[in-house]
């Protein structure tokens, strides 16, 4: 009665089937035909039925055994950990117990344990098996019937259409058939788990779509009410793509309604420069699927991929007149095309503070903002002592105003990359060493810097994790009005005390445009210095935020 054979040569029979067969022998007096009894007799003795019963029994046995093992209480321990850390940071007056818990939860061993727990709870360790191949049956195609409830989600492959089920369609260039081009993460089609990229659409609500255009299919969908029934031919190969966990910060504005190339305007996701996006799918070369971080709407939208956006920016730059930019020595930085940057949250580290870097054009007021910030708490805020190759003057103390070193030594250290910035003035070298910045950070102080903007290439590294504040001038008219009203002294002429000239105001604006063009994607904060008191208040708020809140930083800084 079974396909399994015991060592003694006898067939191993299932007790339940044995009882049924025995009862069948006693059923001769039941009102049934000989044909029916013969059919049941053959069925109960078939190898196929016995094999199915064996499989059923084994599955039940596995389920019973699993009940003996503990069931995980949750599968997102790391997310809970992040929530707890944020709650602890929000406490106005943290007790010693809160501080101890905060430190303990940031230990790598504990976080590694939670990661391992989540992986086991989510069964992420299981191998990903390929799809079971679909066997052809006498040359007939396999057909699947899928029913979805019509909703406000896009299904289109043309210029415009009413949002419907959360997928896009197109005409296959090779076959001319209507196929599923894209399934939007979080949409109705995705949630069903039954519609996949490459599936051929045969019928919609009983209407054959062979030879029709995507617009014709959309017309059928738009006129439908309630449940929509799709008849589909499954794609020959289907990738089981998992939702990505990548977060990126956007470095450009995007408006899908003005993008002539987006496959579906209704499926587009608009965002602003600086927004953090959760990239859920990168399968398409030109169009990614993403959600705004923190957005409760789980349906993803289309955004241009990094490759597509880089091509657009390059095309735009090539079409512009770049003579003025080409005059700059640091023009090679234009090769760094800012589109998206992968980010992760960095939590405040007790006793270790991120350096605060003030960037801006000469004369914008960075020195005064830096001086005021240090004056609020000289024991907390420190600035590194610069190095110089000039001779020490009477009354100066080595290590106080400057570190005085021979020019040969300073040149050698510059060659080795030990200075985050350096320059020459009246035949003498001046510079700030990277080690002096690290020393301030490691001593538990907040390092305040206001270097030349080119120093960002040396400063923006995982070892320092700087918070970069761009001090921007207002418009030219406001700049002249505010500086003249406050009798501001020019910083371009250190030998004479005088006001700014018209050319110096214009140079400040020109330098600010240049800095923004090259390094805007590095800025964590932008403060317009049109009123020094207001700007200083914003700077204090920013510094406090760095010390107390988890903030988005390049992902490589927290790995």
C-alpha positions as CSV (number, residue, x, y, z in Angstrom):
1,X,0.0,0.0,0.0
2,X,3.0,2.4,0.2
3,X,6.1,3.4,-1.6
4,X,8.2,2.9,1.5
5,X,9.7,-0.6,1.9
6,X,10.9,-2.0,5.2
7,X,14.1,-4.0,5.6
8,X,12.2,-7.3,5.8
9,X,10.7,-6.7,2.4
10,X,7.2,-6.0,3.7
11,X,5.4,-2.8,2.8
12,X,5.0,-0.3,5.7
13,X,1.3,0.6,5.8
14,X,-0.3,3.6,7.5
15,X,-2.6,2.6,10.3
16,X,-5.4,5.0,9.3
17,X,-5.4,3.6,5.7
18,X,-5.4,0.1,7.1
19,X,-8.5,0.8,9.1
20,X,-10.2,2.4,6.2
21,X,-9.4,-0.6,3.9
22,X,-10.7,-3.0,6.6
23,X,-13.9,-1.1,6.9
24,X,-14.3,-1.1,3.2
25,X,-14.3,-4.9,3.1
26,X,-17.2,-4.8,5.6
27,X,-19.2,-2.3,3.5
28,X,-20.6,-4.8,1.0
29,X,-24.1,-4.2,2.4
30,X,-23.9,-0.4,1.8
31,X,-26.0,1.1,-1.0
32,X,-23.1,1.5,-3.4
33,X,-22.2,0.0,-6.8
34,X,-19.4,-2.4,-7.5
35,X,-17.7,0.3,-9.5
36,X,-17.7,2.7,-6.6
37,X,-16.3,0.1,-4.2
38,X,-13.6,-0.9,-6.7
39,X,-12.6,2.8,-7.1
40,X,-12.3,3.2,-3.3
41,X,-10.4,0.0,-3.0
42,X,-7.9,1.0,-5.7
43,X,-7.6,4.5,-4.2
44,X,-6.8,3.3,-0.7
45,X,-4.1,1.0,-2.0
46,X,-2.5,3.5,-4.3
47,X,1.1,4.5,-3.7
48,X,0.3,8.2,-4.3
49,X,-2.3,8.4,-1.6
50,X,-0.1,6.6,0.9
51,X,2.8,9.0,0.1
52,X,0.6,12.0,0.7
53,X,-0.5,10.6,4.0
54,X,3.1,10.0,5.1
55,X,4.0,13.6,4.1
56,X,1.0,14.9,6.0
57,X,2.0,13.0,9.1
58,X,5.6,14.2,9.0
59,X,4.5,17.8,8.7
60,X,2.2,17.4,11.7
61,X,5.1,15.8,13.6
62,X,7.4,18.8,12.8
63,X,4.7,21.2,13.9
64,X,4.3,19.4,17.2
65,X,8.1,19.3,17.7
66,X,8.3,23.1,17.0
67,X,5.8,23.8,19.8
68,X,8.5,22.5,22.2
69,X,10.9,25.3,21.3
70,X,10.5,28.9,22.6
71,X,8.9,31.3,20.2
72,X,10.6,34.7,19.7
73,X,8.8,37.6,21.4
74,X,9.8,40.0,18.6
75,X,11.9,40.0,15.5
76,X,12.9,43.7,15.4
77,X,15.0,44.0,18.5
78,X,17.4,46.5,16.9
79,X,14.5,48.8,16.0
80,X,13.3,48.6,19.6
81,X,16.8,49.4,20.8
82,X,16.9,52.5,18.6
83,X,13.5,53.6,20.0
84,X,14.7,53.2,23.6
85,X,17.9,55.2,22.9
86,X,15.8,58.1,21.5
87,X,13.5,57.9,24.5
88,X,16.5,58.1,26.9
89,X,17.8,61.1,25.0
90,X,14.5,62.9,25.4
91,X,14.6,62.7,29.2
92,X,15.0,66.3,30.5
93,X,16.9,65.1,33.6
94,X,18.6,61.7,33.2
95,X,19.3,59.7,36.3
96,X,22.4,57.7,36.8
97,X,20.4,54.6,35.9
98,X,19.3,56.1,32.6
99,X,22.9,57.1,31.8
100,X,24.1,53.6,32.6
101,X,21.4,52.0,30.5
102,X,22.2,54.4,27.6
103,X,25.9,53.4,27.7
104,X,25.1,49.7,28.0
105,X,22.7,49.7,25.0
106,X,25.4,51.2,22.8
107,X,27.9,48.4,23.5
108,X,28.8,46.4,20.3
109,X,28.4,43.0,22.0
110,X,24.8,43.8,23.0
111,X,23.9,45.2,19.6
112,X,25.6,42.2,17.9
113,X,23.5,39.8,20.1
114,X,20.3,41.7,19.1
115,X,21.2,41.5,15.4
116,X,21.8,37.8,15.7
117,X,18.5,37.4,17.6
118,X,16.6,39.3,14.9
119,X,18.2,37.2,12.1
120,X,17.1,34.0,13.8
121,X,13.6,35.3,14.6
122,X,13.1,36.4,11.0
123,X,14.7,33.2,9.7
124,X,17.1,35.2,7.5
125,X,19.6,32.4,7.8
126,X,17.4,30.2,5.5
127,X,18.9,29.7,2.0
128,X,17.0,31.3,-0.8
129,X,15.9,28.5,-3.1
130,X,15.1,29.1,-6.8
131,X,11.5,29.0,-7.9
132,X,10.1,25.6,-8.7
133,X,10.1,25.4,-12.5
134,X,6.7,25.3,-14.2
135,X,6.2,22.1,-16.1
136,X,4.6,22.4,-19.5
137,X,1.5,20.3,-20.0
138,X,0.9,19.3,-23.6
139,X,2.1,22.6,-24.8
140,X,-0.5,24.5,-22.8
141,X,0.5,27.7,-20.9
142,X,0.1,27.9,-17.1
143,X,-2.5,30.5,-16.2
144,X,-3.0,32.2,-12.9
145,X,-6.1,34.1,-11.8
146,X,-5.5,37.1,-9.5
147,X,-8.2,39.2,-7.9
148,X,-7.4,42.6,-6.4
149,X,-9.6,45.3,-4.8
150,X,-9.4,48.5,-6.8
151,X,-7.7,51.3,-4.8
152,X,-6.0,54.7,-5.3
153,X,-2.7,53.2,-6.6
154,X,-1.1,53.6,-10.0
155,X,-1.1,51.0,-12.7
156,X,0.1,52.6,-15.9
157,X,2.8,52.5,-18.5
158,X,1.8,55.7,-20.3
159,X,1.7,59.4,-19.8
160,X,-1.3,59.6,-17.3
161,X,-3.9,57.3,-15.8
162,X,-6.0,56.9,-12.7
163,X,-4.2,55.2,-9.8
164,X,-5.5,51.7,-9.5
165,X,-3.6,48.6,-8.1
166,X,0.1,49.6,-7.5
167,X,1.9,48.3,-10.6
168,X,3.0,49.5,-14.0
169,X,2.4,47.8,-17.4
170,X,4.1,48.1,-20.7
171,X,4.1,46.6,-24.2
172,X,6.9,44.0,-24.5
173,X,9.1,45.1,-27.4
174,X,9.8,41.6,-28.5
175,X,6.3,40.0,-28.4
176,X,4.0,43.0,-28.4
177,X,2.1,41.6,-25.4
178,X,1.1,43.6,-22.3
179,X,3.3,42.7,-19.4
180,X,3.8,43.8,-15.8
181,X,6.7,46.3,-15.9
182,X,7.1,47.1,-12.2
183,X,5.4,46.2,-8.9
184,X,5.4,49.1,-6.4
185,X,6.5,48.0,-3.0
186,X,3.8,48.3,-0.4
187,X,1.0,48.5,-3.0
188,X,-1.9,46.2,-3.5
189,X,-0.2,44.1,-6.2
190,X,2.9,43.7,-3.9
191,X,0.9,42.9,-0.9
192,X,-1.0,40.1,-2.8
193,X,2.3,38.4,-3.5
194,X,0.7,37.1,-6.8
195,X,1.7,39.6,-9.4
196,X,5.3,39.8,-10.5
197,X,7.5,41.7,-13.0
198,X,7.3,40.0,-16.4
199,X,3.9,38.4,-16.0
200,X,1.9,38.6,-19.2
201,X,-1.6,40.1,-18.9
202,X,-4.1,38.0,-20.9
203,X,-7.4,39.2,-19.6
204,X,-8.8,41.9,-17.3
205,X,-12.3,41.3,-16.0
206,X,-12.9,38.8,-18.7
207,X,-11.8,41.1,-21.5
208,X,-9.0,39.7,-23.7
209,X,-6.2,42.3,-24.0
210,X,-4.3,40.7,-26.9
211,X,-3.2,43.3,-29.4
212,X,-4.3,46.2,-27.1
213,X,-2.2,49.1,-26.0
214,X,-1.5,50.0,-22.3
215,X,-4.0,52.8,-22.6
216,X,-6.7,50.4,-23.7
217,X,-6.0,48.2,-20.6
218,X,-6.1,51.3,-18.4
219,X,-9.5,52.2,-19.8
220,X,-10.8,48.8,-18.8
221,X,-9.4,49.3,-15.3
222,X,-10.8,52.8,-14.9
223,X,-14.3,51.6,-15.8
224,X,-14.1,48.8,-13.3
225,X,-15.7,48.9,-9.9
226,X,-14.7,46.9,-6.8
227,X,-12.8,43.7,-7.5
228,X,-10.6,43.5,-10.5
229,X,-9.7,40.0,-12.0
230,X,-6.5,39.5,-13.9
231,X,-5.7,36.4,-16.0
232,X,-1.9,36.2,-16.2
233,X,0.8,34.0,-17.7
234,X,3.6,33.8,-15.1
235,X,7.0,35.1,-16.1
236,X,9.5,32.4,-17.0
237,X,11.9,33.7,-14.4
238,X,11.1,35.7,-11.3
239,X,13.5,37.3,-8.8
240,X,12.5,37.2,-5.1
241,X,13.7,40.7,-4.3
242,X,13.8,41.6,-0.6
243,X,13.1,45.0,0.5
244,X,16.3,46.9,0.8
245,X,17.3,48.6,4.1
246,X,19.3,51.3,2.5
247,X,18.7,55.0,3.5
248,X,20.1,57.8,1.5
249,X,20.1,61.6,1.8
250,X,19.0,63.4,-1.4
251,X,21.2,66.2,-2.7
252,X,18.8,67.6,-5.2
253,X,15.1,68.5,-5.5
254,X,12.8,66.2,-7.5
255,X,9.3,66.9,-8.9
256,X,7.9,63.9,-10.7
257,X,5.2,66.0,-12.3
258,X,7.8,67.9,-14.4
259,X,9.9,64.8,-15.3
260,X,9.1,63.9,-18.9
261,X,10.8,60.5,-18.7
262,X,9.2,59.0,-15.6
263,X,7.3,55.8,-16.6
264,X,4.3,56.8,-14.4
265,X,3.9,60.3,-13.0
266,X,1.3,59.1,-10.5
267,X,3.8,56.6,-9.1
268,X,6.5,59.3,-8.6
269,X,7.8,60.3,-5.2
270,X,8.6,64.0,-4.8
271,X,11.3,65.1,-2.4
272,X,13.5,68.0,-1.4
273,X,17.2,68.4,-1.1
274,X,18.2,67.0,2.3
275,X,15.3,64.6,2.7
276,X,16.3,61.1,3.9
277,X,14.8,58.4,1.6
278,X,14.3,54.7,2.3
279,X,15.4,52.9,-0.9
280,X,13.3,49.7,-1.0
281,X,14.1,48.4,-4.5
282,X,17.1,49.1,-6.8
283,X,16.3,46.4,-9.4
284,X,15.6,48.8,-12.2
285,X,18.7,50.5,-13.8
286,X,17.0,53.9,-14.1
287,X,14.1,54.0,-11.6
288,X,14.4,53.1,-7.9
289,X,11.5,52.6,-5.5
290,X,11.6,54.6,-2.3
291,X,9.7,56.0,0.6
292,X,10.4,59.1,2.7
293,X,12.0,58.1,6.0
294,X,9.3,58.3,8.7
295,X,6.4,58.4,6.2
296,X,3.6,56.2,7.4
297,X,2.4,55.6,3.8
298,X,4.0,52.2,3.2
299,X,3.5,52.4,-0.6
300,X,6.8,53.2,-2.4
301,X,7.2,55.7,-5.2
302,X,9.5,56.0,-8.2
303,X,12.6,58.2,-8.1
304,X,15.5,58.5,-10.6
305,X,18.4,56.1,-9.9
306,X,21.9,57.4,-9.0
307,X,23.1,56.5,-12.5
308,X,20.2,58.3,-14.2
309,X,20.5,61.5,-12.1
310,X,24.3,61.6,-12.6
311,X,23.7,61.5,-16.4
312,X,21.2,64.4,-16.1
313,X,23.6,66.5,-14.1
314,X,26.5,65.9,-16.5
315,X,24.2,66.8,-19.4
316,X,23.1,70.0,-17.6
317,X,26.7,71.0,-16.8
318,X,27.9,70.4,-20.4
319,X,25.1,72.6,-21.7
320,X,26.1,75.5,-19.4
321,X,29.0,77.9,-19.9
322,X,31.6,76.8,-17.4
323,X,34.4,79.3,-18.2
324,X,34.2,81.0,-14.8
325,X,34.3,77.7,-13.0
326,X,37.2,76.4,-15.1
327,X,39.3,79.4,-13.9
328,X,39.4,77.9,-10.3
329,X,42.3,75.7,-9.3
330,X,40.0,73.2,-7.5
331,X,37.8,72.6,-10.5
332,X,38.5,68.8,-10.3
333,X,36.0,68.7,-7.4
334,X,33.3,69.1,-10.0
335,X,33.9,65.4,-10.8
336,X,32.2,64.7,-7.5
337,X,28.5,64.6,-8.7
338,X,26.2,64.8,-5.7
339,X,23.0,62.7,-6.1
340,X,22.4,60.4,-3.2
341,X,24.6,59.6,-0.2
342,X,23.9,56.4,1.9
343,X,23.3,57.4,5.5
344,X,22.7,55.9,8.9
345,X,21.9,57.4,12.3
346,X,24.7,58.3,14.6
347,X,23.8,58.5,18.3
348,X,25.6,60.9,20.7
349,X,28.6,59.3,22.4
350,X,29.0,60.2,26.1
351,X,32.3,62.1,26.6
352,X,33.1,62.2,22.9
353,X,31.8,65.2,20.9
354,X,31.7,65.7,17.2
355,X,33.9,68.7,16.0
356,X,31.8,71.6,14.8
357,X,33.2,73.1,11.5
358,X,32.2,76.5,10.4
359,X,32.6,76.9,6.6
360,X,31.9,80.1,4.6
361,X,33.4,82.8,2.4
362,X,36.0,85.2,3.8
363,X,34.4,88.1,5.7
364,X,31.0,86.4,6.3
365,X,31.5,86.4,10.1
366,X,32.8,82.9,11.0
367,X,35.6,84.2,13.3
368,X,33.1,86.3,15.3
369,X,30.7,83.4,15.6
370,X,33.5,81.1,16.7
371,X,34.7,83.6,19.3
372,X,31.3,84.0,20.8
373,X,30.7,80.3,20.9
374,X,34.0,79.6,22.8
375,X,33.3,82.5,25.2
376,X,30.1,80.9,26.3
377,X,32.1,78.0,27.9
378,X,35.9,78.1,27.4
379,X,36.3,74.9,29.3
380,X,33.9,73.0,27.0
381,X,34.7,74.6,23.6
382,X,38.3,74.5,22.3
383,X,40.0,75.4,19.1
384,X,43.3,73.8,18.0
385,X,46.5,75.9,18.2
386,X,47.9,76.5,14.7
387,X,51.4,75.7,13.6
388,X,53.7,78.2,11.9
389,X,57.2,78.3,10.4
390,X,57.8,81.9,11.3
391,X,60.1,82.9,14.1
392,X,58.8,83.4,17.6
393,X,58.3,87.0,18.6
394,X,59.1,88.5,22.0
395,X,56.3,87.8,24.5
396,X,54.9,84.8,22.6
397,X,54.8,81.3,24.2
398,X,55.3,78.2,22.1
399,X,52.1,76.2,22.1
400,X,49.9,79.1,23.2
401,X,49.4,81.4,20.2
402,X,51.2,79.0,17.8
403,X,53.4,76.0,17.7
404,X,56.6,77.2,16.2
405,X,58.3,74.6,14.0
406,X,61.1,74.7,11.3
407,X,59.9,75.2,7.8
408,X,61.5,72.0,6.6
409,X,59.6,70.0,9.2
410,X,56.3,71.7,8.4
411,X,56.8,71.1,4.6
412,X,57.6,67.4,5.3
413,X,54.4,67.0,7.5
414,X,52.3,68.7,4.8
415,X,53.6,66.2,2.2
416,X,52.6,63.4,4.6
417,X,49.0,64.8,4.8
418,X,49.2,65.7,8.5
419,X,47.6,69.1,8.1
420,X,43.9,69.6,7.5
421,X,44.7,73.0,6.1
422,X,47.7,75.1,5.4
423,X,48.8,78.3,3.6
424,X,51.6,80.8,3.2
425,X,51.5,84.4,4.3
426,X,54.4,86.9,3.9
427,X,56.8,84.0,3.3
428,X,55.8,81.9,6.3
429,X,53.7,78.7,6.5
430,X,50.6,78.4,8.7
431,X,48.5,75.4,9.3
432,X,46.2,73.2,11.5
433,X,47.3,69.6,12.1
434,X,44.8,66.7,12.2
435,X,46.4,65.4,15.3
436,X,45.6,68.6,17.2
437,X,41.9,68.2,16.3
438,X,41.9,64.5,17.4
439,X,43.6,65.5,20.7
440,X,40.8,67.9,21.5
441,X,38.1,65.4,20.7
442,X,39.8,62.6,22.7
443,X,40.1,64.9,25.7
444,X,36.3,65.2,26.0
445,X,36.0,68.8,24.6
446,X,34.0,70.2,21.6
447,X,36.5,71.2,18.9
448,X,35.4,74.4,17.0
449,X,37.0,75.0,13.6
450,X,36.6,77.6,10.9
451,X,39.0,76.4,8.1
452,X,39.2,77.1,4.4
453,X,36.4,75.2,2.6
454,X,39.0,73.0,0.8
455,X,39.8,71.5,4.3
456,X,36.5,69.6,4.1
457,X,38.2,67.0,2.0
458,X,40.5,66.2,4.9
459,X,38.1,66.8,7.7
460,X,35.1,64.8,6.6
461,X,36.3,61.4,7.7
462,X,34.9,58.6,9.9
463,X,37.6,59.2,12.6
464,X,36.4,62.8,13.2
465,X,32.7,62.7,12.2
466,X,32.5,66.5,12.0
467,X,29.2,68.5,12.0
468,X,29.6,71.0,9.2
469,X,27.8,74.3,9.5
470,X,27.8,76.6,6.4
471,X,27.7,80.3,7.3
472,X,26.1,81.9,4.3
473,X,25.9,85.6,3.4
474,X,22.5,87.2,2.7
475,X,21.7,88.8,-0.7
476,X,24.1,91.5,-1.9
477,X,21.8,94.3,-0.9
478,X,21.1,92.9,2.6
479,X,24.8,92.2,3.0
480,X,25.8,95.8,2.3
481,X,23.0,97.2,4.4
482,X,23.6,95.1,7.5
483,X,27.4,95.4,7.5
484,X,27.3,99.2,7.0
485,X,24.6,99.6,9.7
486,X,26.8,97.8,12.2
487,X,30.1,99.5,11.1
488,X,31.6,96.1,10.3
489,X,35.4,96.1,9.7
490,X,36.9,94.4,6.6
491,X,38.7,91.2,7.2
492,X,40.5,91.4,3.9
493,X,42.9,94.1,5.1
494,X,44.6,93.1,8.4
495,X,46.9,96.1,8.4
496,X,44.2,98.8,8.3
497,X,40.9,99.1,10.0
498,X,38.3,100.0,7.5
499,X,34.9,99.1,6.2
500,X,34.2,96.6,3.4
501,X,34.4,97.9,-0.2
502,X,31.9,97.2,-2.9
503,X,34.2,94.7,-4.6
504,X,34.8,92.9,-1.3
505,X,31.0,92.5,-0.9
506,X,30.8,91.1,-4.4
507,X,33.8,88.8,-3.8
508,X,32.0,87.4,-0.7
509,X,28.9,86.6,-2.7
510,X,31.0,85.0,-5.5
511,X,32.9,82.9,-3.1
512,X,29.7,81.7,-1.4
513,X,28.3,80.6,-4.8
514,X,31.5,78.7,-5.5
515,X,31.5,77.0,-2.1
516,X,27.9,76.0,-2.4
517,X,28.5,74.6,-5.9
518,X,31.4,72.4,-4.8
519,X,30.5,71.4,-1.3
520,X,26.8,72.0,-0.5
521,X,26.2,68.2,-0.2
522,X,28.6,68.2,2.7
523,X,26.6,70.7,4.8
524,X,24.7,69.5,7.9
525,X,23.3,72.9,8.6
526,X,23.1,76.3,6.8
527,X,22.9,79.5,8.7
528,X,22.4,82.8,6.9
529,X,24.3,85.6,8.7
530,X,22.2,88.6,8.0
531,X,21.9,89.4,11.8
532,X,24.8,88.3,13.9
533,X,22.7,87.8,17.1
534,X,20.1,85.7,15.3
535,X,22.8,83.7,13.5
536,X,24.6,83.0,16.8
537,X,21.4,81.8,18.4
538,X,20.9,79.3,15.5
539,X,24.5,78.1,15.9
540,X,24.0,77.4,19.7
541,X,20.8,75.4,18.8
542,X,22.7,73.4,16.2
543,X,25.6,72.6,18.6
544,X,23.1,71.5,21.3
545,X,21.4,69.2,18.8
546,X,24.6,67.6,17.8
547,X,25.3,66.7,21.5
548,X,21.8,65.4,22.3
549,X,20.1,64.0,19.2
550,X,20.8,61.0,16.9
551,X,21.6,62.5,13.5
552,X,22.0,61.1,10.0
553,X,25.6,60.8,8.9
554,X,27.4,58.9,6.1
555,X,26.8,55.2,6.6
556,X,30.5,54.4,6.6
557,X,30.8,56.4,9.9
558,X,28.7,54.0,11.9
559,X,29.9,50.7,10.4
